[in-house]
Amino acid sequence: MERVICVDRHHLTVRAMKGVSPLEIYNEFHGDLQAIFRSRLLTQVLIALGSGRKSLSTLRDITGSSSQALIPKIRHLEALHYVESVRGDYALTPIGRLVEPRIERVATLMGVLQRHRDFWIEHEIEGIPPELLNDLDCLYHTEVVKNVEEDIFVVYATFSTILRQASWIHGVSSIMSPLLADAIKEAVEEGKTAELVVSTELAQRLADAPYSTMLESLKGYADFKIYASPSPVRLGLTVTDGYLSLGLYRRDTDRYDASTDLVGTDAAAVSWGERLFQHYKADSRLLEIPR
């Protein structure tokens, strides 16, 4: 996140001091940019060296290329001062260590968007704040879970599994159903800490049956809290100590898509989900549950 902020500040400084836009910068230096992104080997060598120095034979194994194909590309990277020879191996220069992480992030982001292309195309992403959209590459190791004709409850079954295996539960939502409410109630009664951030509209609905009965039954559980968000909530999020589950509104119907979730279990995805939860919780108001 900090790196993105620094880049943004740099762009702002450039515009303010010199009146140069990113497009003008690209037009001036597009040759080097195109050379790196247009060449598979140039990009592969840079990303490979991002994890540390490597020999030519190792780079051959990684890229699946011959020395004859690799050496001219390495020489080109050396001419750009991105790569240097270190005791017979190749390594990134200090400048290369600045460039490579950005290339790696672009590659990973494109992987995130292409692996689940339909999910991102068909759904709104405006409910995700810009700072977390900038870190969307954290979601590479996720899978789309979708209801199908052969199993129309797969999304709910996955949600139930997430709650059963959780030690704590953080959620953000603008929708609720008796089925979901019962699952959350059961988790809280099992002693699991649960915090939910809901939209203002949903908070008002929770005061009525059948949800008021559920809240009444949980009034003695100090580890259960509900917050009302003053901002619109255009997503559904469940994050636990081991899972992330993200649902979005469909672009074509402007309705929440309860039939499709993006689910991940790796640390990067879970951390991303927790930051999203904290974003919504930050300016939300704790709802008083009668005790």
C-alpha positions as a LaTeX table, in Angstrom:
\begin{tabular}{lrrr}
\hline
Residue & $x$ (\AA) & $y$ (\AA) & $z$ (\AA) \\
\hline
Met1 & 0.00 & 0.00 & 0.00 \\
Glu2 & 2.77 & 2.41 & 0.93 \\
Arg3 & 4.51 & 1.89 & $-2.37$ \\
Val4 & 1.39 & 2.87 & $-4.27$ \\
Ile5 & 0.99 & 6.01 & $-2.15$ \\
Cys6 & 4.58 & 6.96 & $-2.88$ \\
Val7 & 4.02 & 6.47 & $-6.60$ \\
Asp8 & 0.89 & 8.62 & $-6.48$ \\
Arg9 & 2.74 & 11.37 & $-4.60$ \\
His10 & 5.53 & 11.22 & $-7.17$ \\
His11 & 3.05 & 11.65 & $-10.00$ \\
Leu12 & 1.44 & 14.56 & $-8.19$ \\
Thr13 & 4.87 & 16.17 & $-7.69$ \\
Val14 & 5.76 & 15.73 & $-11.33$ \\
Arg15 & 2.50 & 17.31 & $-12.46$ \\
Ala16 & 2.79 & 20.17 & $-10.01$ \\
Met17 & 6.44 & 21.02 & $-10.71$ \\
Lys18 & 6.81 & 20.25 & $-14.38$ \\
Gly19 & 3.30 & 19.83 & $-15.74$ \\
Val20 & 4.21 & 16.44 & $-17.24$ \\
Ser21 & 1.48 & 13.81 & $-17.42$ \\
Pro22 & 2.06 & 10.03 & $-17.15$ \\
Leu23 & 1.08 & 9.76 & $-20.82$ \\
Glu24 & 3.80 & 12.23 & $-21.79$ \\
Ile25 & 6.31 & 10.28 & $-19.70$ \\
Tyr26 & 5.24 & 7.09 & $-21.48$ \\
Asn27 & 5.59 & 8.72 & $-24.87$ \\
Glu28 & 9.14 & 9.73 & $-24.02$ \\
Phe29 & 10.28 & 6.38 & $-22.61$ \\
His30 & 7.97 & 3.91 & $-24.35$ \\
Gly31 & 10.88 & 2.18 & $-26.08$ \\
Asp32 & 12.27 & 0.74 & $-22.85$ \\
Leu33 & 8.81 & $-0.08$ & $-21.55$ \\
Gln34 & 7.80 & $-1.88$ & $-24.72$ \\
Ala35 & 11.09 & $-3.76$ & $-24.85$ \\
Ile36 & 10.51 & $-5.26$ & $-21.39$ \\
Phe37 & 6.83 & $-6.10$ & $-21.72$ \\
Arg38 & 7.01 & $-7.22$ & $-25.35$ \\
Ser39 & 9.83 & $-9.67$ & $-24.65$ \\
Arg40 & 8.89 & $-12.78$ & $-22.69$ \\
Leu41 & 12.52 & $-13.47$ & $-21.82$ \\
Leu42 & 13.28 & $-9.95$ & $-20.58$ \\
Thr43 & 10.27 & $-10.05$ & $-18.27$ \\
Gln44 & 10.98 & $-13.60$ & $-17.09$ \\
Val45 & 14.61 & $-12.79$ & $-16.26$ \\
Leu46 & 13.64 & $-9.71$ & $-14.26$ \\
Ile47 & 10.96 & $-11.56$ & $-12.28$ \\
Ala48 & 13.23 & $-14.56$ & $-11.72$ \\
Leu49 & 15.98 & $-12.35$ & $-10.32$ \\
Gly50 & 13.47 & $-10.69$ & $-8.00$ \\
Ser51 & 13.89 & $-13.62$ & $-5.62$ \\
Gly52 & 17.70 & $-13.43$ & $-5.70$ \\
Arg53 & 20.79 & $-13.88$ & $-7.86$ \\
Lys54 & 20.86 & $-16.82$ & $-10.26$ \\
Ser55 & 23.26 & $-18.55$ & $-12.61$ \\
Leu56 & 22.80 & $-18.72$ & $-16.35$ \\
Ser57 & 21.96 & $-22.41$ & $-16.11$ \\
Thr58 & 19.24 & $-21.67$ & $-13.53$ \\
Leu59 & 17.79 & $-18.96$ & $-15.76$ \\
Arg60 & 17.81 & $-21.45$ & $-18.65$ \\
Asp61 & 15.79 & $-23.90$ & $-16.54$ \\
Ile62 & 13.35 & $-21.22$ & $-15.39$ \\
Thr63 & 12.70 & $-19.74$ & $-18.83$ \\
Gly64 & 13.04 & $-22.94$ & $-20.85$ \\
Ser65 & 15.38 & $-21.14$ & $-23.24$ \\
Ser66 & 18.89 & $-21.68$ & $-24.54$ \\
Ser67 & 21.97 & $-19.67$ & $-23.61$ \\
Gln68 & 22.01 & $-18.28$ & $-27.16$ \\
Ala69 & 18.53 & $-16.84$ & $-26.65$ \\
Leu70 & 19.10 & $-15.64$ & $-23.09$ \\
Ile71 & 22.46 & $-13.93$ & $-23.28$ \\
Pro72 & 21.40 & $-11.11$ & $-25.66$ \\
Lys73 & 18.41 & $-10.38$ & $-23.40$ \\
Ile74 & 20.62 & $-10.30$ & $-20.31$ \\
Arg75 & 23.01 & $-7.96$ & $-22.11$ \\
His76 & 20.09 & $-5.67$ & $-22.89$ \\
Leu77 & 19.07 & $-5.61$ & $-19.21$ \\
Glu78 & 22.67 & $-4.89$ & $-18.29$ \\
Ala79 & 22.70 & $-1.97$ & $-20.73$ \\
Leu80 & 19.59 & $-0.63$ & $-18.97$ \\
His81 & 21.43 & $-1.08$ & $-15.64$ \\
Tyr82 & 18.69 & $-3.35$ & $-14.31$ \\
Val83 & 20.89 & $-6.46$ & $-14.13$ \\
Glu84 & 24.55 & $-7.00$ & $-13.33$ \\
Ser85 & 26.99 & $-9.90$ & $-13.12$ \\
Val86 & 27.97 & $-10.90$ & $-9.59$ \\
Arg87 & 30.70 & $-13.55$ & $-9.27$ \\
Gly88 & 29.49 & $-15.51$ & $-12.27$ \\
Asp89 & 25.78 & $-15.15$ & $-11.44$ \\
Tyr90 & 23.26 & $-12.51$ & $-12.43$ \\
Ala91 & 21.46 & $-10.19$ & $-10.00$ \\
Leu92 & 19.29 & $-7.11$ & $-10.01$ \\
Thr93 & 21.02 & $-3.79$ & $-9.60$ \\
Pro94 & 19.66 & $-1.28$ & $-7.06$ \\
Ile95 & 17.69 & 0.27 & $-9.92$ \\
Gly96 & 16.50 & $-3.17$ & $-11.01$ \\
Arg97 & 15.24 & $-3.82$ & $-7.49$ \\
Leu98 & 13.07 & $-0.72$ & $-7.84$ \\
Val99 & 11.65 & $-1.76$ & $-11.21$ \\
Glu100 & 11.11 & $-5.51$ & $-10.73$ \\
Pro101 & 8.47 & $-5.41$ & $-7.95$ \\
Arg102 & 6.25 & $-3.18$ & $-10.09$ \\
Ile103 & 6.53 & $-5.55$ & $-13.03$ \\
Glu104 & 5.80 & $-8.48$ & $-10.74$ \\
Arg105 & 2.70 & $-6.78$ & $-9.37$ \\
Val106 & 1.39 & $-5.99$ & $-12.86$ \\
Ala107 & 1.91 & $-9.63$ & $-13.88$ \\
Thr108 & 0.13 & $-10.91$ & $-10.76$ \\
Leu109 & $-2.73$ & $-8.42$ & $-11.16$ \\
Met110 & $-3.29$ & $-9.54$ & $-14.74$ \\
Gly111 & $-3.30$ & $-13.12$ & $-13.46$ \\
Val112 & $-5.98$ & $-12.25$ & $-10.88$ \\
Leu113 & $-8.17$ & $-10.58$ & $-13.49$ \\
Gln114 & $-7.72$ & $-13.28$ & $-16.14$ \\
Arg115 & $-8.09$ & $-16.35$ & $-13.86$ \\
His116 & $-11.59$ & $-15.21$ & $-12.88$ \\
Arg117 & $-12.33$ & $-12.90$ & $-15.78$ \\
Asp118 & $-16.11$ & $-13.37$ & $-15.75$ \\
Phe119 & $-16.32$ & $-12.66$ & $-12.01$ \\
Trp120 & $-14.62$ & $-9.27$ & $-12.35$ \\
Ile121 & $-16.39$ & $-8.34$ & $-15.59$ \\
Glu122 & $-19.89$ & $-9.22$ & $-14.38$ \\
His123 & $-19.72$ & $-7.60$ & $-10.95$ \\
Glu124 & $-19.35$ & $-4.13$ & $-9.49$ \\
Ile125 & $-16.04$ & $-3.38$ & $-7.81$ \\
Glu126 & $-16.90$ & 0.14 & $-6.63$ \\
Gly127 & $-17.56$ & $-1.15$ & $-3.11$ \\
Ile128 & $-13.86$ & $-1.98$ & $-2.77$ \\
Pro129 & $-11.85$ & 1.13 & $-1.76$ \\
Pro130 & $-9.04$ & 2.25 & $-4.11$ \\
Glu131 & $-6.24$ & 1.28 & $-1.74$ \\
Leu132 & $-7.49$ & $-2.31$ & $-1.71$ \\
Leu133 & $-8.13$ & $-2.38$ & $-5.45$ \\
Asn134 & $-4.46$ & $-1.44$ & $-5.79$ \\
Asp135 & $-3.65$ & $-4.61$ & $-3.82$ \\
Leu136 & $-5.95$ & $-6.89$ & $-5.80$ \\
Asp137 & $-2.92$ & $-9.01$ & $-6.67$ \\
Cys138 & $-3.26$ & $-10.45$ & $-3.14$ \\
Leu139 & $-6.25$ & $-12.43$ & $-4.42$ \\
Tyr140 & $-4.39$ & $-14.56$ & $-6.96$ \\
His141 & $-4.78$ & $-17.76$ & $-4.92$ \\
Thr142 & $-8.58$ & $-17.65$ & $-4.78$ \\
Glu143 & $-11.31$ & $-19.67$ & $-6.44$ \\
Val144 & $-14.80$ & $-18.82$ & $-7.66$ \\
Val145 & $-17.56$ & $-20.79$ & $-5.92$ \\
Lys146 & $-20.79$ & $-20.71$ & $-7.90$ \\
Asn147 & $-24.21$ & $-22.30$ & $-7.55$ \\
Val148 & $-24.96$ & $-24.62$ & $-10.45$ \\
Glu149 & $-27.98$ & $-26.64$ & $-11.44$ \\
Glu150 & $-26.44$ & $-29.80$ & $-9.96$ \\
Asp151 & $-25.76$ & $-28.05$ & $-6.63$ \\
Ile152 & $-27.78$ & $-24.91$ & $-6.03$ \\
Phe153 & $-26.57$ & $-24.53$ & $-2.44$ \\
Val154 & $-22.80$ & $-24.73$ & $-2.96$ \\
Val155 & $-22.25$ & $-21.07$ & $-1.97$ \\
Tyr156 & $-24.22$ & $-21.45$ & 1.27 \\
Ala157 & $-22.50$ & $-24.78$ & 2.00 \\
Thr158 & $-19.13$ & $-23.08$ & 1.59 \\
Phe159 & $-20.24$ & $-20.25$ & 3.89 \\
Ser160 & $-21.33$ & $-22.77$ & 6.52 \\
Thr161 & $-17.98$ & $-24.55$ & 6.30 \\
Ile162 & $-16.14$ & $-21.25$ & 6.75 \\
Leu163 & $-18.12$ & $-20.50$ & 9.92 \\
Arg164 & $-17.65$ & $-23.98$ & 11.35 \\
Gln165 & $-13.88$ & $-23.86$ & 10.92 \\
Ala166 & $-13.47$ & $-20.28$ & 12.15 \\
Ser167 & $-12.12$ & $-19.10$ & 15.49 \\
Trp168 & $-13.43$ & $-15.59$ & 14.82 \\
Ile169 & $-15.69$ & $-14.06$ & 12.18 \\
His170 & $-15.73$ & $-10.61$ & 10.62 \\
Gly171 & $-18.39$ & $-9.73$ & 8.10 \\
Val172 & $-19.69$ & $-6.88$ & 5.95 \\
Ser173 & $-23.08$ & $-7.06$ & 4.26 \\
Ser174 & $-26.13$ & $-5.23$ & 3.02 \\
Ile175 & $-28.26$ & $-8.39$ & 2.81 \\
Met176 & $-29.45$ & $-10.98$ & 5.30 \\
Ser177 & $-31.65$ & $-14.05$ & 5.23 \\
Pro178 & $-33.01$ & $-16.22$ & 8.04 \\
Leu179 & $-30.69$ & $-19.00$ & 6.85 \\
Leu180 & $-27.60$ & $-16.78$ & 7.13 \\
Ala181 & $-28.77$ & $-15.35$ & 10.44 \\
Asp182 & $-29.19$ & $-18.83$ & 11.92 \\
Ala183 & $-25.69$ & $-19.83$ & 10.79 \\
Ile184 & $-24.17$ & $-16.75$ & 12.45 \\
Lys185 & $-26.26$ & $-17.31$ & 15.59 \\
Glu186 & $-25.04$ & $-20.89$ & 15.84 \\
Ala187 & $-21.41$ & $-19.79$ & 15.49 \\
Val188 & $-21.77$ & $-17.17$ & 18.23 \\
Glu189 & $-23.46$ & $-19.66$ & 20.56 \\
Glu190 & $-20.46$ & $-21.94$ & 20.05 \\
Gly191 & $-18.30$ & $-19.23$ & 21.59 \\
Lys192 & $-16.84$ & $-17.68$ & 18.45 \\
Thr193 & $-16.15$ & $-13.95$ & 18.35 \\
Ala194 & $-18.21$ & $-12.29$ & 15.62 \\
Glu195 & $-18.34$ & $-8.70$ & 14.38 \\
Leu196 & $-20.64$ & $-7.63$ & 11.57 \\
Val197 & $-20.79$ & $-4.35$ & 9.69 \\
Val198 & $-24.13$ & $-3.85$ & 7.94 \\
Ser199 & $-25.64$ & $-1.15$ & 5.81 \\
Thr200 & $-27.93$ & 1.41 & 7.43 \\
Glu201 & $-30.90$ & $-0.11$ & 5.60 \\
Leu202 & $-30.10$ & $-3.60$ & 6.83 \\
Ala203 & $-29.61$ & $-2.32$ & 10.39 \\
Gln204 & $-33.18$ & $-1.02$ & 10.31 \\
Arg205 & $-34.48$ & $-4.39$ & 9.06 \\
Leu206 & $-32.70$ & $-6.24$ & 11.85 \\
Ala207 & $-34.99$ & $-4.50$ & 14.34 \\
Asp208 & $-37.92$ & $-6.48$ & 12.92 \\
Ala209 & $-38.81$ & $-10.18$ & 13.01 \\
Pro210 & $-37.33$ & $-12.66$ & 12.49 \\
Tyr211 & $-33.97$ & $-10.95$ & 13.06 \\
Ser212 & $-35.01$ & $-9.18$ & 16.24 \\
Thr213 & $-35.57$ & $-12.58$ & 17.82 \\
Met214 & $-32.09$ & $-13.67$ & 16.80 \\
Leu215 & $-30.54$ & $-10.54$ & 18.30 \\
Glu216 & $-32.52$ & $-11.02$ & 21.49 \\
Ser217 & $-31.16$ & $-14.54$ & 21.86 \\
Leu218 & $-27.59$ & $-13.24$ & 21.51 \\
Lys219 & $-27.84$ & $-10.33$ & 23.94 \\
Gly220 & $-25.76$ & $-12.14$ & 26.56 \\
Tyr221 & $-22.80$ & $-12.73$ & 24.26 \\
Ala222 & $-20.25$ & $-9.94$ & 24.76 \\
Asp223 & $-18.14$ & $-11.13$ & 21.81 \\
Phe224 & $-20.93$ & $-10.47$ & 19.32 \\
Lys225 & $-21.11$ & $-6.94$ & 17.90 \\
Ile226 & $-22.99$ & $-5.31$ & 15.03 \\
Tyr227 & $-22.04$ & $-2.00$ & 13.45 \\
Ala228 & $-24.02$ & 0.19 & 11.05 \\
Ser229 & $-22.04$ & 1.73 & 8.22 \\
Pro230 & $-22.87$ & 5.32 & 7.20 \\
Ser231 & $-21.44$ & 4.56 & 3.76 \\
Pro232 & $-23.23$ & 2.44 & 1.15 \\
Val233 & $-22.33$ & $-1.24$ & 1.34 \\
Arg234 & $-22.09$ & $-2.81$ & $-2.11$ \\
Leu235 & $-20.52$ & $-6.15$ & $-1.30$ \\
Gly236 & $-20.69$ & $-9.14$ & 0.99 \\
Leu237 & $-17.59$ & $-10.12$ & 2.94 \\
Thr238 & $-16.80$ & $-12.89$ & 5.37 \\
Val239 & $-13.25$ & $-13.11$ & 6.69 \\
Thr240 & $-12.01$ & $-15.44$ & 9.42 \\
Asp241 & $-8.66$ & $-16.62$ & 10.73 \\
Gly242 & $-8.48$ & $-19.02$ & 7.79 \\
Tyr243 & $-10.86$ & $-17.88$ & 5.04 \\
Leu244 & $-11.87$ & $-15.01$ & 2.81 \\
Ser245 & $-15.23$ & $-15.03$ & 1.05 \\
Leu246 & $-16.17$ & $-12.08$ & $-1.16$ \\
Gly247 & $-19.46$ & $-11.49$ & $-2.95$ \\
Leu248 & $-20.35$ & $-8.53$ & $-5.16$ \\
Tyr249 & $-23.32$ & $-6.87$ & $-6.82$ \\
Arg250 & $-23.99$ & $-7.75$ & $-10.45$ \\
Arg251 & $-23.49$ & $-4.95$ & $-12.92$ \\
Asp252 & $-26.38$ & $-5.95$ & $-15.16$ \\
Thr253 & $-29.09$ & $-6.22$ & $-12.49$ \\
Asp254 & $-27.77$ & $-3.93$ & $-9.72$ \\
Arg255 & $-28.54$ & $-6.72$ & $-7.25$ \\
Tyr256 & $-26.33$ & $-8.63$ & $-4.90$ \\
Asp257 & $-25.22$ & $-11.91$ & $-6.49$ \\
Ala258 & $-25.81$ & $-14.52$ & $-3.80$ \\
Ser259 & $-24.97$ & $-17.30$ & $-6.24$ \\
Thr260 & $-21.26$ & $-16.51$ & $-6.66$ \\
Asp261 & $-18.42$ & $-15.94$ & $-4.18$ \\
Leu262 & $-14.68$ & $-15.54$ & $-4.47$ \\
Val263 & $-13.06$ & $-17.71$ & $-1.80$ \\
Gly264 & $-9.46$ & $-17.89$ & $-0.63$ \\
Thr265 & $-7.55$ & $-19.51$ & 2.21 \\
Asp266 & $-3.99$ & $-18.21$ & 1.83 \\
Ala267 & $-2.57$ & $-15.60$ & 4.21 \\
Ala268 & $-2.43$ & $-12.81$ & 1.61 \\
Ala269 & $-6.13$ & $-13.15$ & 0.74 \\
Val270 & $-7.19$ & $-13.36$ & 4.39 \\
Ser271 & $-5.11$ & $-10.29$ & 5.27 \\
Trp272 & $-6.63$ & $-8.40$ & 2.32 \\
Gly273 & $-10.12$ & $-9.33$ & 3.50 \\
Glu274 & $-9.39$ & $-8.20$ & 7.06 \\
Arg275 & $-8.22$ & $-4.80$ & 5.77 \\
Leu276 & $-11.45$ & $-4.52$ & 3.80 \\
Phe277 & $-13.44$ & $-5.30$ & 6.95 \\
Gln278 & $-11.51$ & $-2.71$ & 8.97 \\
His279 & $-12.13$ & $-0.12$ & 6.23 \\
Tyr280 & $-15.89$ & $-0.47$ & 6.69 \\
Lys281 & $-15.72$ & $-0.79$ & 10.46 \\
Ala282 & $-13.58$ & 2.35 & 10.88 \\
Asp283 & $-16.42$ & 4.88 & 10.54 \\
Ser284 & $-19.31$ & 2.61 & 11.54 \\
Arg285 & $-21.52$ & 3.00 & 14.59 \\
Leu286 & $-21.89$ & 0.24 & 17.15 \\
Leu287 & $-25.49$ & $-0.89$ & 17.43 \\
Glu288 & $-26.71$ & $-1.39$ & 20.97 \\
Ile289 & $-28.05$ & $-4.87$ & 21.65 \\
Pro290 & $-30.29$ & $-4.88$ & 24.75 \\
Arg291 & $-28.70$ & $-6.92$ & 27.54 \\
\hline
\end{tabular}
